[in-house]
């Protein structure tokens, strides 16, 4: 039922089946990176369920009902939907909403309305992911530090300052990469989950009554008693499954088997034991509902648990931050956001990157949220809406993939998608009811990002159209040029162009101002495929035009790759007589100056927004890894 096979792609790990030792190492690594977000949910989920926002009594039946809802949400949404089914929809080994969108679009005709709608869903889901990425570090770190209020109530005034210090340090060290720190993520999170299980087990033994929560009847009874008002509790229950989409998004780093094994046999049992333990404490001591996670911890272990919880929160935040880098790079490659400077923080692993612009934006927004909301309970009100909407979009895209790519399993998966859709809608409705209380924050952020991404995409289309209108066809230009050839100079000129059949403006400007033509001229187009990694055998294609002096080159990359144009052209000597000497090659790029025009393709405010984004986009030098001393940029003014 797998949509594609990693063994047939250019994926770095495609086709490798690790042995037992390597599989165990991958599972531990997955526990350290993939499960950070969902693994820190016990810090605030049950606490939020019994907060004043929902007005629930912490009596026997209500506690069991909420625990039953959490148990079945974890198993229905995370275990069945994501781990068992969606992770089979791999796009050449990669997962995540962008990969799922690209996989769904493969089956649709380019330019069709269906492909457009799928693109809209995917981009909106990616925008909401960034909203999730802003709230996760704030709520997890603050939820961990709030344990000080249980250990020593007088320290409560230091919760916000300590949270800000931890978050500031976290974002400050991003520039150094996570290769070294990442080695301790796995062991720390294993210790975290074992501690969750141990604390939960001790309290369950003291009050085994909570084991009744496994019976779905208690969830049904909860709704029977609370009626339609019971749907509101889904706004808290969704906190137990936040991070479920991250399991799918990080599949390309570890593979599906390590994530599945880590979830089925370790993470899920530890989480459920802890939730049951918190419920047992609330049944024994109703006052513990103010912070059931830390109230369940023995007094002697309180400070060590606060420290361990803070470390786990930092790891969970780190996972979300690096995930934001990954999604941003995919969006850049697919043409939805402007080019940004990307720094590679590891010489061994190409996937370890740092994007300063994304890091600064996340840091400002996260710190702003902490200062604005002041507590994890208030943040929990804002949390959930973006996660719920992303899960809803995942369900819709899964249904499309199942209908078109999985004919044998189509009907039963579509039936399950109907069930998932009902659950997702309940989550969205429950969190939507909290819009005025703070849930509007991630929604507004997601809408703003969505508008920016759509503006950039549409603006690039209009720019290409205007350039094509004014362009000269290459096939008619070159014969005329060679009738009265200009002065030829030694070396190779590479002209980057988005339209292979049109004369690049950079060539025209070079001829006009410098009045020379290089000995060899290459018209290069970089294409991004809707697969994570482009197959090596189709990476580069070169064809000679008008004799041996001119060449048309096409370099293909997947949306998970970082383009390296000079390295790709170095392989050209294996395909034809063209030899590219790095020290004898000059790259010419046309850098357009955008002028907003009225009554054209977009409203004037979107034209101006696109012009602003275009001015601040990173130069091609950084994005295509072209040496700065080999690059010539020639300007052109274009009105859209």
Backbone torsions as a table, in degrees:
resi	resn	phi	psi	omega
1	UNK	NA	-0.8	179.4
2	UNK	-67.7	135.8	-176.5
3	UNK	-71.4	-31.2	178.9
4	UNK	-154.9	160.5	-175.8
5	UNK	-108.1	126.3	179.9
6	UNK	-63.3	-24.6	-177.8
7	UNK	-66.5	-20.8	-176.8
8	UNK	-96.8	4.1	-174.5
9	UNK	-112.6	-176.5	176.0
10	UNK	-92.4	17.1	179.8
11	UNK	-60.7	136.1	-177.0
12	UNK	-57.0	-29.8	-177.1
13	UNK	-110.0	10.0	-176.6
14	UNK	-61.2	133.1	174.7
15	UNK	82.5	-0.6	-178.3
16	UNK	-93.3	126.9	177.2
17	UNK	-110.2	105.6	-175.1
18	UNK	-69.3	152.1	175.0
19	UNK	-75.4	-174.8	-175.7
20	UNK	-61.9	-43.2	-179.5
21	UNK	-65.5	-44.7	178.8
22	UNK	-66.2	-36.7	179.0
23	UNK	-63.7	-40.5	178.1
24	UNK	-65.1	-41.2	178.7
25	UNK	-63.5	-40.4	178.2
26	UNK	-65.1	-38.8	179.0
27	UNK	-64.6	-43.2	178.1
28	UNK	-64.8	-40.7	176.9
29	UNK	-62.3	-39.8	178.0
30	UNK	-64.3	-39.8	178.0
31	UNK	-60.7	-35.5	-178.5
32	UNK	-75.5	-28.9	-173.6
33	UNK	-108.6	-47.5	-169.6
34	UNK	-75.6	-38.2	-169.8
35	UNK	-97.3	12.2	-177.3
36	UNK	-62.6	-44.7	-176.9
37	UNK	-67.0	-53.7	-178.1
38	UNK	-70.1	-25.5	-179.6
39	UNK	-73.8	-19.2	178.1
40	UNK	-99.2	1.6	178.3
41	UNK	-60.4	-33.2	178.6
42	UNK	-59.9	-16.3	179.4
43	UNK	-62.9	-29.7	-171.5
44	UNK	-137.4	-7.8	-172.6
45	UNK	-65.2	-58.0	-177.4
46	UNK	-67.3	-33.9	176.6
47	UNK	-60.4	-42.8	179.8
48	UNK	-69.5	-36.4	-177.8
49	UNK	-60.2	-32.6	-178.6
50	UNK	-106.0	22.5	176.4
51	UNK	-79.4	173.1	-177.1
52	UNK	-67.1	-16.6	-178.0
53	UNK	-63.2	-29.5	-174.6
54	UNK	-108.8	-16.8	174.8
55	UNK	64.1	31.0	-179.8
56	UNK	-86.1	145.7	172.9
57	UNK	-83.8	141.1	-179.8
58	UNK	-89.9	51.7	178.0
59	UNK	-91.2	178.8	-173.9
60	UNK	-57.9	-52.1	-174.1
61	UNK	-68.3	-38.5	-179.2
62	UNK	-67.8	-41.9	178.6
63	UNK	-60.3	-46.8	179.7
64	UNK	-65.4	-36.0	178.4
65	UNK	-64.6	-44.8	179.4
66	UNK	-65.3	-42.8	177.9
67	UNK	-62.3	-39.5	178.8
68	UNK	-64.6	-41.0	176.8
69	UNK	-62.1	-42.0	179.2
70	UNK	-64.0	-42.5	-179.4
71	UNK	-62.0	-48.1	-176.3
72	UNK	-75.1	-27.8	173.9
73	UNK	-66.2	-44.0	178.3
74	UNK	-60.0	-42.6	-175.8
75	UNK	-78.8	-35.3	-179.3
76	UNK	-76.8	-46.1	-175.0
77	UNK	-81.2	-52.2	-174.3
78	UNK	-82.9	-55.3	-175.1
79	UNK	-64.9	-53.1	-174.7
80	UNK	-79.8	-52.0	-172.5
81	UNK	-70.2	-56.3	-173.5
82	UNK	-83.9	-55.6	-172.3
83	UNK	-69.7	-41.3	-174.1
84	UNK	-87.0	-39.0	-171.8
85	UNK	-107.1	-59.9	-172.1
86	UNK	-62.5	-33.1	-179.8
87	UNK	-67.3	-9.5	171.9
88	UNK	-80.2	-16.2	179.1
89	UNK	-89.7	64.8	-179.7
90	UNK	-87.8	138.8	176.7
91	UNK	-98.1	87.8	-175.0
92	UNK	53.5	44.3	176.1
93	UNK	92.2	-12.3	-177.4
94	UNK	-101.1	154.2	178.2
95	UNK	-130.0	-172.3	-177.7
96	UNK	105.1	162.7	-172.9
97	UNK	-66.6	-32.9	177.4
98	UNK	-68.3	-40.8	178.2
99	UNK	-66.6	-39.2	178.5
100	UNK	-66.3	-37.9	177.1
101	UNK	-63.0	-46.5	-180.0
102	UNK	-63.7	-36.6	178.4
103	UNK	-65.7	-42.8	179.2
104	UNK	-65.9	-35.2	-178.2
105	UNK	-72.6	-19.5	179.1
106	UNK	-60.0	-32.2	-175.1
107	UNK	-86.6	-2.1	-175.5
108	UNK	-111.8	152.2	179.7
109	UNK	-72.6	132.5	178.5
110	UNK	-58.3	133.3	179.0
111	UNK	86.3	-6.0	-180.0
112	UNK	-75.0	161.6	178.8
113	UNK	-63.6	-36.4	179.1
114	UNK	-62.8	-44.1	178.2
115	UNK	-62.7	-37.0	178.4
116	UNK	-64.2	-45.0	-179.7
117	UNK	-64.0	-42.6	178.3
118	UNK	-61.6	-41.3	177.2
119	UNK	-61.9	-41.1	178.1
120	UNK	-61.8	-45.7	180.0
121	UNK	-60.9	-45.9	-177.9
122	UNK	-63.7	-43.5	-178.7
123	UNK	-69.3	-37.9	177.1
124	UNK	-65.8	-39.3	176.2
125	UNK	-62.9	-40.3	177.0
126	UNK	-64.3	-37.3	177.5
127	UNK	-63.5	-41.9	178.0
128	UNK	-67.3	-30.4	177.0
129	UNK	-60.3	-39.3	177.6
130	UNK	-65.2	-36.1	175.4
131	UNK	-62.2	-40.0	175.0
132	UNK	-63.3	-40.5	-178.8
133	UNK	-65.1	-24.6	178.4
134	UNK	-77.3	-40.1	-174.3
135	UNK	-81.0	-35.0	-174.6
136	UNK	-55.6	-52.2	179.6
137	UNK	-59.6	-38.6	-178.0
138	UNK	-65.7	-47.6	-173.7
139	UNK	-74.9	-35.7	-178.1
140	UNK	-71.5	-45.8	-179.6
141	UNK	-66.6	-43.4	179.7
142	UNK	-66.5	-38.9	177.3
143	UNK	-61.5	-34.6	178.3
144	UNK	-73.3	-44.6	-177.5
145	UNK	-67.6	-27.2	-180.0
146	UNK	-65.2	-9.0	172.7
147	UNK	-60.3	-22.4	177.1
148	UNK	-61.8	-30.3	179.6
149	UNK	-67.4	-27.2	176.9
150	UNK	-81.2	-42.1	-178.6
151	UNK	-68.1	-43.0	-179.0
152	UNK	-150.6	98.7	-175.4
153	UNK	-53.3	-27.1	-179.9
154	UNK	-68.1	-16.9	-179.4
155	UNK	-87.0	2.0	-176.3
156	UNK	-57.9	-32.1	-177.6
157	UNK	-71.2	-12.3	179.9
158	UNK	-94.0	-1.6	-175.4
159	UNK	-61.5	-49.9	-177.7
160	UNK	-65.9	-46.8	178.1
161	UNK	-59.8	-41.8	179.8
162	UNK	-65.3	-40.9	177.6
163	UNK	-59.0	-43.0	-180.0
164	UNK	-65.1	-39.5	179.2
165	UNK	-64.0	-45.6	179.9
166	UNK	-61.4	-45.0	-178.7
167	UNK	-67.4	-40.5	179.0
168	UNK	-62.3	-41.9	177.7
169	UNK	-65.1	-39.0	-179.9
170	UNK	-60.8	-47.5	-179.2
171	UNK	-72.4	-28.4	-179.0
172	UNK	-69.1	-31.9	-176.3
173	UNK	-87.6	-1.9	-178.3
174	UNK	-61.2	-31.9	-176.8
175	UNK	-64.6	-20.3	-178.2
176	UNK	-87.9	-6.8	179.7
177	UNK	85.4	169.6	-175.9
178	UNK	-115.3	12.6	-176.4
179	UNK	-61.0	-47.0	-177.3
180	UNK	-76.6	-46.9	-179.1
181	UNK	-65.5	-33.4	-177.3
182	UNK	-61.9	-22.8	-179.0
183	UNK	-66.2	-24.1	-179.2
184	UNK	-96.7	-6.3	-178.5
185	UNK	-58.8	-48.9	-176.7
186	UNK	-57.4	-56.7	179.5
187	UNK	-58.6	-39.1	-180.0
188	UNK	-64.5	-43.7	-179.0
189	UNK	-71.9	-32.4	173.7
190	UNK	-61.3	-44.9	176.9
191	UNK	-62.2	-38.3	179.2
192	UNK	-62.0	-49.3	-178.4
193	UNK	-67.1	-37.6	176.2
194	UNK	-63.2	-38.5	177.4
195	UNK	-66.0	-41.1	175.8
196	UNK	-57.3	-46.1	-178.3
197	UNK	-65.5	-42.7	-177.8
198	UNK	-64.4	-45.9	179.2
199	UNK	-62.9	-42.5	179.1
200	UNK	-64.5	-43.0	-177.4
201	UNK	-63.1	-42.7	-179.9
202	UNK	-59.5	-43.9	-178.0
203	UNK	-75.5	-31.6	176.7
204	UNK	-67.0	-39.8	178.0
205	UNK	-61.4	-36.9	179.9
206	UNK	-71.9	-25.9	-179.5
207	UNK	-144.0	76.1	-176.6
208	UNK	-67.4	-4.4	178.4
209	UNK	-56.3	-29.4	-175.4
210	UNK	-68.7	-16.3	179.2
211	UNK	-63.8	-17.3	176.4
212	UNK	-64.2	-17.4	-177.9
213	UNK	-64.1	-18.7	177.1
214	UNK	-64.9	-23.2	179.6
215	UNK	-76.5	118.2	-177.9
216	UNK	-62.7	-13.0	179.9
217	UNK	-60.3	-31.9	-179.4
218	UNK	-68.2	-33.7	175.2
219	UNK	-67.6	-42.0	178.1
220	UNK	-63.6	-42.3	-179.7
221	UNK	-63.8	-36.0	178.0
222	UNK	-58.1	-45.9	-179.6
223	UNK	-71.5	-31.2	178.1
224	UNK	-64.8	-34.7	-178.9
225	UNK	-81.6	-34.0	-173.6
226	UNK	-101.2	-10.7	178.6
227	UNK	64.1	-149.4	-178.9
228	UNK	-63.8	-23.7	178.1
229	UNK	-65.0	-20.1	179.6
230	UNK	-67.7	-21.0	179.4
231	UNK	-63.4	-28.6	-178.8
232	UNK	-59.6	-28.2	-177.5
233	UNK	-66.4	-18.7	175.4
234	UNK	-60.7	-22.7	176.5
235	UNK	-64.5	-25.1	175.5
236	UNK	-95.7	-36.6	-178.9
237	UNK	-62.7	-33.1	-179.2
238	UNK	-61.6	-23.9	178.8
239	UNK	-63.1	-26.7	179.8
240	UNK	-71.2	-21.4	-176.1
241	UNK	-110.9	3.6	175.6
242	UNK	-62.3	135.4	-174.2
243	UNK	102.0	-8.0	178.5
244	UNK	-63.7	-38.1	178.7
245	UNK	-67.9	-26.7	179.3
246	UNK	-65.7	-29.9	177.1
247	UNK	-60.4	-41.0	179.3
248	UNK	-74.6	-38.7	-177.1
249	UNK	-66.5	-32.7	-177.4
250	UNK	-93.4	11.1	-177.4
251	UNK	-61.6	-34.2	-178.2
252	UNK	-67.1	-22.4	-178.4
253	UNK	-81.1	-31.2	-173.6
254	UNK	-123.5	-20.4	-174.2
255	UNK	90.2	158.8	-176.4
256	UNK	-69.3	-43.6	-176.0
257	UNK	-57.7	-46.8	178.5
258	UNK	-60.5	-37.7	179.9
259	UNK	-68.6	-43.2	179.3
260	UNK	-62.9	-47.2	-179.2
261	UNK	-62.5	-42.5	179.2
262	UNK	-62.1	-37.2	-179.0
263	UNK	-75.5	-52.7	-174.5
264	UNK	-60.3	-45.8	-166.6
265	UNK	-104.0	-6.2	-177.3
266	UNK	-136.0	-60.2	-171.3
267	UNK	-68.0	-48.8	-179.0
268	UNK	-59.4	-48.8	177.6
269	UNK	-59.5	-39.7	-179.3
270	UNK	-65.9	-42.5	179.3
271	UNK	-63.2	-45.2	-177.5
272	UNK	-66.5	-37.7	176.8
273	UNK	-61.2	-40.2	-178.7
274	UNK	-69.5	-43.3	177.4
275	UNK	-60.6	-43.0	178.3
276	UNK	-64.0	-39.0	178.2
277	UNK	-63.5	-41.0	176.7
278	UNK	-62.7	-41.9	177.5
279	UNK	-62.0	-38.6	178.7
280	UNK	-62.7	-40.2	179.1
281	UNK	-64.7	-41.1	179.4
282	UNK	-65.8	-37.1	177.3
283	UNK	-65.0	-36.9	-179.0
284	UNK	-79.3	-40.5	-177.7
285	UNK	-131.2	91.7	-176.9
286	UNK	-54.4	-28.1	179.8
287	UNK	-68.2	-17.9	-179.5
288	UNK	-70.3	-6.3	-177.7
289	UNK	-65.4	-16.0	179.7
290	UNK	-65.5	-32.4	174.7
291	UNK	-157.9	73.4	-171.3
292	UNK	-62.3	-26.0	-179.1
293	UNK	-64.2	-54.8	-177.0
294	UNK	-77.5	-24.2	174.9
295	UNK	-67.6	-24.1	178.9
296	UNK	-79.6	-11.4	-177.8
297	UNK	-86.1	134.6	176.0
298	UNK	-59.6	151.7	-176.6
299	UNK	-57.3	-41.0	-176.5
300	UNK	-67.2	-22.0	-177.6
301	UNK	-103.5	7.0	-172.3
302	UNK	-65.2	-51.8	-178.4
303	UNK	-66.5	-43.8	174.3
304	UNK	-59.0	-35.6	-179.8
305	UNK	-70.8	-34.8	176.2
306	UNK	-62.4	-43.2	178.5
307	UNK	-63.8	-45.5	179.8
308	UNK	-65.2	-38.8	178.7
309	UNK	-64.7	-38.6	177.9
310	UNK	-64.8	-41.5	177.2
311	UNK	-63.0	-42.6	178.4
312	UNK	-64.2	-38.1	178.8
313	UNK	-65.7	-39.1	177.6
314	UNK	-64.1	-41.3	179.1
315	UNK	-64.9	-42.7	177.9
316	UNK	-62.2	-41.0	178.2
317	UNK	-65.4	-40.3	178.9
318	UNK	-59.6	-41.4	179.9
319	UNK	-61.9	-41.2	-179.8
320	UNK	-68.4	-39.6	-179.2
321	UNK	-65.0	-48.2	178.8
322	UNK	-65.2	-32.4	174.7
323	UNK	-63.4	-37.3	177.2
324	UNK	-64.9	-38.9	175.7
325	UNK	-60.2	-44.6	-177.3
326	UNK	-64.2	-45.3	179.7
327	UNK	-65.3	-37.8	179.2
328	UNK	-63.8	-40.8	178.9
329	UNK	-65.4	-41.1	177.4
330	UNK	-60.6	-43.6	-179.3
331	UNK	-64.7	-36.7	175.9
332	UNK	-61.9	-47.2	-177.4
333	UNK	-64.2	-36.5	-179.8
334	UNK	-83.3	-1.7	174.2
335	UNK	83.6	29.2	-178.2
336	UNK	-105.0	-15.6	175.1
337	UNK	-137.6	157.1	-178.8
338	UNK	-63.8	160.0	174.8
339	UNK	-62.3	140.2	176.7
340	UNK	-130.1	157.7	178.9
341	UNK	-69.8	126.1	179.5
342	UNK	-114.5	126.2	178.8
343	UNK	-108.8	126.5	177.4
344	UNK	-87.4	122.3	-173.8
345	UNK	-98.6	2.3	179.1
346	UNK	-141.7	135.1	176.9
347	UNK	-82.7	-10.7	-177.0
348	UNK	-102.4	-35.7	-174.7
349	UNK	-116.9	113.0	-176.4
350	UNK	-66.8	-23.1	-176.7
351	UNK	-76.8	-12.0	-179.1
352	UNK	-87.5	103.9	-176.2
353	UNK	-129.3	164.5	176.9
354	UNK	-137.8	125.7	-179.8
355	UNK	-114.6	102.7	-174.5
356	UNK	-54.9	-40.9	-178.3
357	UNK	-63.0	-43.6	177.8
358	UNK	-65.5	-40.2	-178.7
359	UNK	-63.0	-45.2	179.8
360	UNK	-64.4	-42.7	179.4
361	UNK	-62.5	-45.7	178.3
362	UNK	-62.0	-43.3	-177.9
363	UNK	-60.3	-46.7	-179.2
364	UNK	-63.0	-43.8	-178.2
365	UNK	-68.0	-42.3	-178.9
366	UNK	-64.4	-47.4	179.8
367	UNK	-64.3	-37.3	176.6
368	UNK	-62.6	-38.9	178.4
369	UNK	-64.8	-41.8	179.0
370	UNK	-61.5	-44.3	-179.8
371	UNK	-67.6	-32.2	-177.0
372	UNK	-79.2	-39.7	-172.9
373	UNK	-97.1	-30.9	170.4
374	UNK	70.7	-10.5	179.6
375	UNK	-154.7	156.2	179.6
376	UNK	-69.0	-29.5	178.8
377	UNK	-64.7	-43.1	178.2
378	UNK	-68.7	-35.6	176.9
379	UNK	-67.0	-34.0	-179.7
380	UNK	-63.4	-28.4	177.0
381	UNK	-64.8	-39.4	179.9
382	UNK	-77.9	-24.4	-177.1
383	UNK	-78.4	147.6	171.5
384	UNK	115.3	-37.3	-175.7
385	UNK	-66.8	-42.2	179.9
386	UNK	-69.8	-37.8	178.1
387	UNK	-63.6	-44.9	-178.6
388	UNK	-62.9	-43.9	-179.6
389	UNK	-66.8	-37.3	176.9
390	UNK	-63.8	-41.9	178.3
391	UNK	-65.0	-35.5	177.2
392	UNK	-64.1	-43.4	178.6
393	UNK	-65.3	-39.7	176.5
394	UNK	-57.2	-41.7	179.9
395	UNK	-63.3	-43.9	179.8
396	UNK	-63.4	-44.0	179.3
397	UNK	-67.5	-36.3	177.3
398	UNK	-62.1	-42.4	179.3
399	UNK	-61.1	-39.7	178.8
400	UNK	-66.5	-43.8	179.2
401	UNK	-63.6	-43.4	180.0
402	UNK	-63.3	-40.0	-178.0
403	UNK	-67.0	-35.1	-173.6
404	UNK	-99.3	-30.9	-171.9
405	UNK	-110.7	-16.0	-176.4
406	UNK	-120.9	70.0	-175.1
407	UNK	-63.0	-33.2	-177.4
408	UNK	-71.3	-35.0	-177.4
409	UNK	-106.5	12.5	-171.0
410	UNK	-57.3	-49.5	-168.6
411	UNK	-71.4	-43.2	-177.4
412	UNK	-74.3	-28.1	176.4
413	UNK	-73.6	-38.5	175.9
414	UNK	-63.6	-34.9	176.3
415	UNK	-64.8	-44.0	177.4
416	UNK	-65.3	-35.1	178.1
417	UNK	-61.7	-34.1	176.6
418	UNK	-63.0	-41.0	177.2
419	UNK	-66.1	-45.9	178.2
420	UNK	-59.2	-37.6	-178.7
421	UNK	-63.3	-40.8	177.7
422	UNK	-63.0	-43.1	179.6
423	UNK	-65.3	-45.6	-179.9
424	UNK	-61.8	-41.4	178.3
425	UNK	-63.2	-38.3	176.9
426	UNK	-62.4	-41.5	177.5
427	UNK	-62.8	-45.3	-178.3
428	UNK	-64.1	-44.5	-180.0
429	UNK	-63.5	-43.4	-179.0
430	UNK	-63.4	-42.6	-180.0
431	UNK	-76.3	-28.9	177.4
432	UNK	-65.0	-27.1	178.7
433	UNK	-69.0	-11.3	-179.2
434	UNK	-102.3	16.7	-176.5
435	UNK	-56.6	-45.9	-176.5
436	UNK	-73.2	-18.4	-179.4
437	UNK	-88.2	-2.9	178.9
438	UNK	139.2	-14.2	-179.6
439	UNK	-67.7	-11.3	178.9
440	UNK	-68.8	-20.7	-174.4
441	UNK	-61.3	-57.2	179.3
442	UNK	-67.0	-28.4	179.0
443	UNK	-66.0	-48.0	178.9
444	UNK	-62.5	-42.5	179.0
445	UNK	-61.3	-43.3	178.9
446	UNK	-63.7	-41.1	179.9
447	UNK	-65.7	-42.2	178.9
448	UNK	-61.5	-46.4	179.3
449	UNK	-64.1	-39.1	178.8
450	UNK	-62.0	-45.6	179.3
451	UNK	-62.8	-38.8	179.1
452	UNK	-65.7	-42.4	-178.8
453	UNK	-67.6	-42.4	177.9
454	UNK	-67.7	-35.6	177.9
455	UNK	-64.7	-42.9	178.9
456	UNK	-64.0	-44.3	-179.6
457	UNK	-62.2	-48.3	-179.0
458	UNK	-67.3	-38.9	179.0
459	UNK	-62.7	-38.8	177.7
460	UNK	-65.4	-37.4	177.4
461	UNK	-64.1	-45.0	179.0
462	UNK	-64.3	-37.5	179.3
463	UNK	-63.6	-43.3	178.3
464	UNK	-64.5	-38.1	178.2
465	UNK	-63.1	-44.5	-179.7
466	UNK	-65.7	-39.8	179.2
467	UNK	-65.7	-36.9	179.7
468	UNK	-69.3	-37.1	179.1
469	UNK	-60.8	-41.6	-176.9
470	UNK	-87.0	-7.1	-174.0
471	UNK	-79.3	162.6	177.8
472	UNK	-111.7	135.7	-179.7
473	UNK	-64.8	132.6	-175.4
474	UNK	-64.6	-38.9	-175.6
475	UNK	-66.6	-26.8	177.3
476	UNK	-93.1	-25.0	-177.1
477	UNK	-74.8	-45.1	-173.5
478	UNK	-63.6	-44.5	177.6
479	UNK	-59.4	-40.8	178.4
480	UNK	-65.9	-38.2	179.5
481	UNK	-62.4	-41.1	-175.4
482	UNK	-78.4	-8.7	174.2
483	UNK	-66.5	-39.1	174.6
484	UNK	-128.8	77.0	-171.6
485	UNK	-66.4	143.0	175.7
486	UNK	-75.1	179.4	177.5
487	UNK	-63.1	131.9	179.6
488	UNK	-97.4	138.9	177.8
489	UNK	-122.3	151.1	-178.2
490	UNK	-65.3	157.0	174.9
491	UNK	108.6	-178.6	-178.2
492	UNK	-118.7	132.1	175.5
493	UNK	-109.8	127.8	178.2
494	UNK	-112.1	117.5	-179.4
495	UNK	-104.9	115.0	178.7
496	UNK	-80.1	128.9	-177.5
497	UNK	-145.2	143.8	177.4
498	UNK	-87.5	-17.0	-179.2
499	UNK	-117.3	100.9	-174.4
500	UNK	-60.2	-28.0	-175.8
501	UNK	-90.0	-0.9	-175.6
502	UNK	-112.9	142.5	178.0
503	UNK	-64.5	124.1	179.5
504	UNK	-61.7	140.4	178.2
505	UNK	-61.2	-31.7	180.0
506	UNK	-62.4	-36.9	177.6
507	UNK	-66.8	-44.1	179.5
508	UNK	-62.0	-42.4	179.4
509	UNK	-67.2	-37.7	179.6
510	UNK	-64.1	-42.7	178.0
511	UNK	-66.9	-37.7	-176.9
512	UNK	-70.2	-43.3	-172.5
513	UNK	-94.6	-40.5	-177.1
514	UNK	-94.4	-21.3	176.7
515	UNK	56.0	38.5	177.8
516	UNK	-137.9	160.6	176.5
517	UNK	-135.2	133.2	-178.0
518	UNK	-69.8	163.4	-179.7
519	UNK	-63.3	-39.4	177.2
520	UNK	-128.2	138.8	-176.6
521	UNK	-132.2	128.0	-177.3
522	UNK	-120.1	125.3	175.3
523	UNK	-98.5	106.9	-168.8
524	UNK	-106.7	129.8	173.9
525	UNK	-119.4	131.1	176.7
526	UNK	-102.5	123.8	-176.7
527	UNK	-117.2	134.9	176.3
528	UNK	-102.8	124.5	-179.2
529	UNK	-87.5	164.5	178.1
530	UNK	-91.1	31.2	172.7
531	UNK	-122.6	154.1	-176.6
532	UNK	-63.3	-41.4	-176.0
533	UNK	-132.8	127.1	-179.7
534	UNK	-74.1	135.6	176.4
535	UNK	-58.8	139.6	-176.1
536	UNK	-62.5	-33.3	-176.9
537	UNK	-72.2	-12.7	177.2
538	UNK	-121.0	20.2	-179.5
539	UNK	-64.3	-44.9	-173.2
540	UNK	-129.6	134.9	174.8
541	UNK	-132.8	128.2	-177.7
542	UNK	-129.1	134.8	174.6
543	UNK	-134.9	140.6	179.8
544	UNK	-83.1	141.2	176.0
545	UNK	-130.8	141.9	179.3
546	UNK	53.8	56.4	178.6
547	UNK	82.6	-146.9	-175.3
548	UNK	-106.7	7.7	-177.4
549	UNK	-90.6	-23.3	-176.1
550	UNK	-125.3	142.8	-178.3
551	UNK	-138.3	144.2	172.3
552	UNK	-108.5	123.7	-176.3
553	UNK	-122.1	141.8	176.9
554	UNK	-127.8	121.4	178.4
555	UNK	-113.3	127.2	-177.7
556	UNK	-109.7	140.6	175.3
557	UNK	-135.3	152.6	171.1
558	UNK	-84.8	165.7	-175.0
559	UNK	-75.1	-6.4	174.8
560	UNK	-97.8	-0.2	-175.4
561	UNK	-101.4	156.1	174.0
562	UNK	-103.1	120.5	-175.8
563	UNK	-61.4	138.2	174.0
564	UNK	-134.0	86.8	-173.5
565	UNK	-63.5	-47.3	180.0
566	UNK	-58.9	-40.1	179.9
567	UNK	-65.6	-37.9	179.3
568	UNK	-66.3	-41.0	-178.6
569	UNK	-70.3	-24.1	177.9
570	UNK	-62.7	-22.0	178.7
571	UNK	-81.9	-5.9	-175.4
572	UNK	-64.1	-28.0	-178.5
573	UNK	-65.7	-17.9	177.9
574	UNK	-83.3	-14.1	-173.8
575	UNK	-106.1	-31.0	-178.3
576	UNK	-154.3	-171.8	-176.2
577	UNK	-77.2	-7.3	179.3
578	UNK	-69.4	125.1	176.5
579	UNK	-118.0	125.7	-177.8
580	UNK	-106.7	109.5	176.6
581	UNK	-92.6	116.4	-175.3
582	UNK	-54.9	-33.6	-177.6
583	UNK	-84.0	-4.5	-178.3
584	UNK	-122.1	20.1	-175.6
585	UNK	-119.9	134.1	176.6
586	UNK	-119.4	133.0	179.8
587	UNK	-101.5	129.5	179.6
588	UNK	-112.3	128.2	-179.1
589	UNK	-129.8	135.5	174.1
590	UNK	-89.9	120.8	178.6
591	UNK	-107.4	108.1	-173.7
592	UNK	-79.7	143.0	171.2
593	UNK	-103.3	116.3	-172.5
594	UNK	-86.7	132.8	174.7
595	UNK	-117.4	124.4	-179.3
596	UNK	-74.5	128.7	179.1
597	UNK	-117.8	145.0	-179.2
598	UNK	-79.6	150.9	174.0
599	UNK	57.3	43.3	177.0
600	UNK	-115.4	-128.6	-173.3
601	UNK	-79.3	-30.8	-176.9
602	UNK	-132.6	161.3	172.0
603	UNK	-57.6	154.8	-173.4
604	UNK	-59.6	-35.2	-178.3
605	UNK	-69.0	-31.7	176.4
606	UNK	-74.4	-34.6	174.4
607	UNK	-60.4	-43.6	-179.5
608	UNK	-68.7	-36.6	176.6
609	UNK	-63.6	-43.6	178.6
610	UNK	-63.9	-40.9	178.5
611	UNK	-61.4	-40.9	178.3
612	UNK	-64.3	-45.0	179.2
613	UNK	-64.4	-38.2	-179.0
614	UNK	-65.8	-39.9	179.4
615	UNK	-64.7	-32.0	-175.0
616	UNK	-98.0	3.9	177.1
617	UNK	-68.2	147.3	178.2
618	UNK	-64.8	143.2	179.1
619	UNK	-66.0	159.3	-179.3
620	UNK	-60.6	-23.8	179.3
621	UNK	-53.2	-48.9	-177.6
622	UNK	-76.0	-46.7	-171.2
623	UNK	-66.5	-42.0	-179.2
624	UNK	-94.9	6.8	176.9
625	UNK	58.3	40.9	177.4
626	UNK	-90.2	130.3	179.0
627	UNK	-58.0	132.8	-177.0
628	UNK	-61.0	-30.6	-178.8
629	UNK	-81.7	1.9	177.3
630	UNK	-116.2	12.8	-173.0
631	UNK	-114.6	137.2	173.5
632	UNK	-125.5	122.2	177.7
633	UNK	-105.3	129.1	179.4
634	UNK	-118.2	129.4	-172.8
635	UNK	-84.1	154.9	175.3
636	UNK	-151.5	137.1	-179.4
637	UNK	-98.8	128.1	-176.5
638	UNK	-130.0	133.1	176.4
639	UNK	-101.6	129.1	178.4
640	UNK	-118.1	NA	NA
